[in-house]
Structure formats: structure tokens, C-alpha cells
């Protein structure tokens, strides 16, 4: 779960560079799935795909749209 984002290093925020590093790592080593898919698996009591993970953002600050969204789009 992520909360706040920044273009550069700032306290209490993840920088654009750090987020991009996280996303590269996640898509290389994990199966990133939509939250709705994870909920469906839990609801239907079916196993998740191996190495599944979900990315969420707490709150709705504009920095999620301006900084994080382009990276999420880039890395799908």
C-alpha cells in the first residue's frame, strides 16, 4: 500500500524514482493482479495465481495521479 508520492526525495513520501524501482521489481518477481481479481478469488475460495500481489493507494491525493499514475500505466 502506498500513501503519498513526490518527484524527488521527501519525508513521508515515496519518490518517483523509488516507485519506479518498486514497480520494476514487482513485475519481475510477482504476479501483480487487480484488487477485484484478488477479491473474486477470496470470495469464490479459489487459489490465487502464484506470487500474486496487489498494489493499493491510500487516500486520493493529486500526487497519486500526477506522479504514480503515469508509472502504473507505463508498467501496466
Secondary structure, DSSP 4 states (H G I P E B T S, - for coil): -B--EESS--TTSEEHHHHHHHHHHHHHHSEE--HHHHHHHHHTT-PPPTTEE---B-S--HHIIIIIHHHHHHH-
